[in-house]
Amino acid sequence: MQQLVVLRKDLVNLPALLLRVNRQAGLKIMKPKKISDDNEARTIFKPLPASSKKRNALKKIRFMKKIFVLIASLIFLNQMTIIAQEIVVSSIFSHGSYDKFQNSFGYEIGYNQYINSNNRLGFTFSHSFNNTDYNYIFISDADGIDYYREVKPENQRITISINYGFDILNKNKSNLYLGPELGLSYYKINEIGTERPTNENDDYEYKSNYWDTNKIGIGLLLEYDRKIIPDNISVFFSTKPEIIFYSRFGLMGSSAPTMIGFINFNLGLKFGLKNHRGIE
């Protein structure tokens, strides 16, 4: 922002409209410094530091990117032939390759948008919990001694995902969807652990409480549904294997795996807002 300095006596002669324009333009009017020539009005501009200019430019670029994504999304949705919508509610069970999320139970809610009689775009939000105790033996880098560790977790996983399904069954009363899924996950780690040297009986307790955020995952969705009330309610079962990119490859000092494998199972109901196949 530029700073403008004018003589106090000149402010009397400036129209009120000009003052309002200056304020709206972000110009800050300051008291004048003493100038040798009191009869001559001088304007002093203080340029912004280069770092501030760079930050402002980056903010503008980010803002324009958000506007572009929003406009592109609206255009894309406007061009699609949407013939139906569904609300989805289900329970979820996940088995993971990471000890902290071995067996998780939770819920999932979603929204499906049918573009034509065979293709479907889905959005989901899931929240699952893992309370499965685990233990392991490790060698300490500090003293080279073997330790036995027991952990009681109360961990959580939150995932927002988008999927696209193709109906490969194409029946009136039942459907079988197959397609890719892309998700963004957040992991809440809340654990109480005890550990001791394998040749001793004294336990040491520790606690962990932190978030692992913005973990991208890719999966393959296979889902079967069958109508129990025509055009309104369906029961469905789905399975989805997925891979989560959990930590950066080659990261030193971290015991977290680079990738985590999950297999997810869902059982729930779909509530149709319109006959999604367009068939009576």
Summary of the structure (lengths in Angstrom):
residues: 280
radius of gyration: 30.1
end to end distance: 63.3
largest distance: 91.5
contacts: 748
relative contact order: 0.14
helix: 17%
strand: 52%
